[in-house]
Amino acid sequence: MSTDLLEPQVVELDNLNEHREIVTFMRRSSPLNTSQRTALEQYGHLILEYPVGDLRQHFEHPERPLTVEIGFGMGRSLVLMAKANPERNFVGIEVHVPGIAQCVYEAGMAGLTNLRLLDADAIQVLREMPDNSINAVQLYFPDPWQKKRHFKRRFVSHDRMPLVEQKLEMGGTFHAATDWEPYAEWMLDVLDNRPNLENMAGKGNSYPRPDWRPQTKFERRGLEEGHKINDFLFKKIK
Ligand SMILES: C[S@@+](CC[C@H](N)C(=O)[O-])C[C@H]1O[C@@H](n2cnc3c(N)ncnc32)[C@H](O)[C@@H]1O
């Protein structure tokens, strides 16, 4: 495990471009609680060191289908999914250190062997993956970047989706969910116009909320504020 995670976090108010390109996140600093700090030490083997190369090689069964979750937040839903699907491998990528620590705590307590976590920009990690190597990419309640001047940071975009498509296996899926209606419309417009992807709900439609996607923290918040939840499930067809 990288000891960097135990150091006080410096807020890099990302200046809109961490590694000289526009990033989709803003690093936030907040202290770790005791169980999170302990978990980083005790279950540090669940955290991969960046650069990681082919994520599949870090599992006991690298041949199993791989799910990559981008921006898992506090990670409760990712842990539940990994628990419910022992026949798959899961990698969660996040830049929010307390979230990584909380998720590692819950994964460690649950004794999961099919989940690994990573403190990195998911874009950089995807670039290192071989093409056609990921079975599912999930992006739940990504930062909506509501101001027009920030739209370029939205993960779902014609700039970033080619990388996701390249790394997905044929027939693999991209699953996104959002509670922010304008971002839902934006997502649908981008995704329905990607020639390599097929909308599993039919063009122009959101996907019925799947019961295999556990509720996330940001989803709960959105619901409390009366927001509608939209899921989108797309399959790589070319
Ligand atoms: C709004 S939060 C949602 C968290 C969680 N999925 C949920 O629904 O509760 C979005 C998260 O995505 C993370 N994120 C955004 N872009 C990322 C990237 N390129 N790589 C890794 N994490 C990213 C942010 O740090 C943030 O914690």
The ligand as an ORCA input file, in Angstrom:
! r2SCAN-3c Opt
* xyz 0 1
  C     -20.622     12.746     -7.057
  S     -19.496     11.557     -6.475
  C     -20.455     10.035     -6.533
  C     -19.874      8.951     -5.675
  C     -20.625      7.622     -5.693
  N     -20.555      7.001     -6.996
  C     -22.033      7.772     -5.248
  O     -22.936      7.637     -6.097
  O     -22.258      7.995     -4.056
  C     -18.413     11.340     -7.855
  C     -17.074     10.749     -7.468
  O     -16.334     10.461     -8.642
  C     -14.964     10.688     -8.372
  N     -14.295     10.878     -9.678
  C     -14.636     11.764    -10.626
  N     -13.836     11.631    -11.698
  C     -12.968     10.638    -11.414
  C     -11.890     10.060    -12.130
  N     -11.541     10.489    -13.362
  N     -11.202      9.072    -11.550
  C     -11.523      8.640    -10.295
  N     -12.557      9.152     -9.573
  C     -13.256     10.145    -10.126
  C     -14.959     11.899     -7.473
  O     -13.797     11.960     -6.672
  C     -16.210     11.674     -6.626
  O     -15.916     11.040     -5.405
*
